Amino acid sequence: MYRVIQWGTGAVGVEMMAAILDSRSDLELVGARVYSDAKDGADLGELLGRAPIGVRATTDADAILALDADCVLYTPRTARVDDVCAVLASGKNVATTAFMFHPRRMAPVDRDRVLAACEAGASSVHGSGLNPGNLSGVLPLALSGMSRRIDSITLQERADWSVYESTGITFDNMAFGQPVDSIGPTSTEFLAFNSSIFSEQVWFLGDALGADLDEVTADVEAVAAQRDHDIFGHPLRAGTTAGQRWSWKGLRAGETRVEIETLWTVGNEYPGHWPTPRHGWTLTIEGDPSMQTHFVSLASFTRAAEMAEHVRSANVATAMQVLNAVPAVCEAEPGFATSASLPLIYNSEAFGRQP
Ligand SMILES: NC(=O)c1ccc[n+]([C@@H]2O[C@H](COP(=O)([O-])OP(=O)(O)OC[C@H]3O[C@@H](n4cnc5c(N)ncnc54)[C@H](OP(=O)(O)O)[C@@H]3O)[C@@H](O)[C@H]2O)c1
């Protein structure tokens, strides 16, 4: 039995907590770190809208560090290396959706102090999710098992964020609704951070598959809204940023070998000059053989579901990729545990047991 703490109980965190309570005989939820005063002291069962479970949330990070636990599920809106170092040094492993996808290519100063914390606490840290995560890590590696030669890998993500209820991430962090000329790979602390994790993911594929990349570049084109929108009560004004086309390219001798491109809109105005892959994620490998796969998650392909439930399915996928990794992360050698160094993450109880 692994004792786990939820750090961040937003859209992704609540899916993890619900899964632990409903379907995991190997995981026990022993605490949660929250940020808002309204949630401080709340019972975790009640936070999920169910019967109390006798475990309370706290805004006190020190109280969390003092708890006896095997792993912290780290899913705050804004990730901090300091938090993770403190958790690791306290002897708890960390599994996160927020960052640490390919720590070898993190800023050296951060990488070194995370490693020192892992050594101090004999603990390990793993970052994954949907993208960055499975679709830009596990899936391309799995497909490469059928390759004789790879010339290039491209992952395109096409998504409209209007349906994504984490408006703190959409507007505060990703700066949708801000002036178009204020969007750049280093123009705010968060945009720089966000760009760095996708750059890391390009490095991850390049390093894991022997691409010998010289550099990874980051570019973004921001596009203005044609009209006003209302997104979960948050106004998006005409003329402000409603589209962001990001591209992170891993180059060898000037040629693109690995690319992640995101085609993100809010308000569903799709720029006419952008490429038009299907909604979701399209992974294309040019080589011998060339391969392409398209991924989309829904609440169901057979029964009718509300849009909100379909949207939630991506949070479930993000959350489960990391939750299902907890046993492997707890058993890993101290240090960085990546999608290339951990065994294949799968849910061996996905079908549930006979009642
Ligand atoms: N890898 C992937 O594929 C993937 C996909 C989706 C999301 N993510 C990442 O996963 C994380 C969680 O996403 P989410 O959609 O669950 O986010 P979210 O719903 O917006 O928020 C998560 C939590 O952040 C907390 N928070 C509030 N103020 C904060 C602050 N100043 N600093 C840090 N946290 C604060 C909130 O706490 P309270 O509830 O107490 O207010 C909330 O529970 C994010 O880092 C996101 O970027 C990764």
Ligand as a Chemical Component Dictionary entry (heavy atoms), coordinates in Angstrom:
data_LIG
# 
_chem_comp.id                   LIG 
_chem_comp.type                 NON-POLYMER 
_chem_comp.pdbx_formal_charge   0 
_chem_comp.three_letter_code    LIG 
# 
loop_
_chem_comp_atom.comp_id 
_chem_comp_atom.atom_id 
_chem_comp_atom.alt_atom_id 
_chem_comp_atom.type_symbol 
_chem_comp_atom.charge 
_chem_comp_atom.model_Cartn_x 
_chem_comp_atom.model_Cartn_y 
_chem_comp_atom.model_Cartn_z 
_chem_comp_atom.pdbx_ordinal 
LIG N1  N1  N 0  1.071  17.228 -18.726 1  
LIG C1  C1  C 0  -0.159 17.442 -19.144 2  
LIG O1  O1  O 0  -0.616 16.813 -20.101 3  
LIG C2  C2  C 0  -1.058 18.423 -18.430 4  
LIG C3  C3  C 0  -2.403 18.571 -18.818 5  
LIG C4  C4  C 0  -3.221 19.439 -18.067 6  
LIG C5  C5  C 0  -2.686 20.143 -16.998 7  
LIG N2  N2  N 1  -1.370 19.991 -16.690 8  
LIG C6  C6  C 0  -0.789 20.683 -15.536 9  
LIG O2  O2  O 0  -1.314 20.097 -14.351 10 
LIG C7  C7  C 0  -1.424 21.083 -13.323 11 
LIG C8  C8  C 0  -2.846 21.093 -12.788 12 
LIG O3  O3  O 0  -3.748 21.485 -13.802 13 
LIG P1  P1  P 0  -5.292 21.800 -13.447 14 
LIG O4  O4  O 0  -6.020 21.892 -14.737 15 
LIG O5  O5  O -1 -5.744 20.847 -12.389 16 
LIG O6  O6  O 0  -5.152 23.251 -12.813 17 
LIG P2  P2  P 0  -6.255 24.146 -12.050 18 
LIG O7  O7  O 0  -7.551 23.414 -12.021 19 
LIG O8  O8  O 0  -6.278 25.508 -12.634 20 
LIG O9  O9  O 0  -5.630 24.384 -10.593 21 
LIG C9  C9  C 0  -4.942 23.445 -9.797  22 
LIG C10 C10 C 0  -4.788 23.988 -8.400  23 
LIG O10 O10 O 0  -3.924 25.137 -8.362  24 
LIG C11 C11 C 0  -4.139 25.742 -7.133  25 
LIG N3  N3  N 0  -3.620 27.114 -7.036  26 
LIG C12 C12 C 0  -4.289 28.272 -6.813  27 
LIG N4  N4  N 0  -3.424 29.288 -6.707  28 
LIG C13 C13 C 0  -2.200 28.765 -6.861  29 
LIG C14 C14 C 0  -0.884 29.305 -6.847  30 
LIG N5  N5  N 0  -0.661 30.593 -6.647  31 
LIG N6  N6  N 0  0.161  28.479 -7.041  32 
LIG C15 C15 C 0  -0.024 27.165 -7.269  33 
LIG N7  N7  N 0  -1.244 26.583 -7.288  34 
LIG C16 C16 C 0  -2.313 27.386 -7.089  35 
LIG C17 C17 C 0  -5.633 25.655 -6.898  36 
LIG O11 O11 O 0  -5.819 25.451 -5.519  37 
LIG P3  P3  P 0  -7.236 25.702 -4.779  38 
LIG O12 O12 O 0  -8.174 24.720 -5.351  39 
LIG O13 O13 O 0  -6.990 25.499 -3.342  40 
LIG O14 O14 O 0  -7.641 27.119 -5.096  41 
LIG C18 C18 C 0  -6.062 24.439 -7.719  42 
LIG O15 O15 O 0  -6.498 23.380 -6.922  43 
LIG C19 C19 C 0  -0.974 22.394 -13.972 44 
LIG O16 O16 O 0  0.382  22.614 -13.643 45 
LIG C20 C20 C 0  -1.134 22.145 -15.449 46 
LIG O17 O17 O 0  -0.272 22.943 -16.233 47 
LIG C21 C21 C 0  -0.567 19.144 -17.372 48 
# 
loop_
_chem_comp_bond.comp_id 
_chem_comp_bond.atom_id_1 
_chem_comp_bond.atom_id_2 
_chem_comp_bond.value_order 
_chem_comp_bond.pdbx_ordinal 
LIG N1  C1  SING 1  
LIG C1  O1  DOUB 2  
LIG C1  C2  SING 3  
LIG C2  C3  SING 4  
LIG C2  C21 DOUB 5  
LIG C3  C4  DOUB 6  
LIG C4  C5  SING 7  
LIG C5  N2  DOUB 8  
LIG N2  C6  SING 9  
LIG N2  C21 SING 10 
LIG C6  O2  SING 11 
LIG C6  C20 SING 12 
LIG O2  C7  SING 13 
LIG C7  C8  SING 14 
LIG C7  C19 SING 15 
LIG C8  O3  SING 16 
LIG O3  P1  SING 17 
LIG P1  O4  DOUB 18 
LIG P1  O5  SING 19 
LIG P1  O6  SING 20 
LIG O6  P2  SING 21 
LIG P2  O7  DOUB 22 
LIG P2  O8  SING 23 
LIG P2  O9  SING 24 
LIG O9  C9  SING 25 
LIG C9  C10 SING 26 
LIG C10 O10 SING 27 
LIG C10 C18 SING 28 
LIG O10 C11 SING 29 
LIG C11 N3  SING 30 
LIG C11 C17 SING 31 
LIG N3  C12 SING 32 
LIG N3  C16 SING 33 
LIG C12 N4  DOUB 34 
LIG N4  C13 SING 35 
LIG C13 C14 SING 36 
LIG C13 C16 DOUB 37 
LIG C14 N5  SING 38 
LIG C14 N6  DOUB 39 
LIG N6  C15 SING 40 
LIG C15 N7  DOUB 41 
LIG N7  C16 SING 42 
LIG C17 O11 SING 43 
LIG C17 C18 SING 44 
LIG O11 P3  SING 45 
LIG P3  O12 DOUB 46 
LIG P3  O13 SING 47 
LIG P3  O14 SING 48 
LIG C18 O15 SING 49 
LIG C19 O16 SING 50 
LIG C19 C20 SING 51 
LIG C20 O17 SING 52 
# 
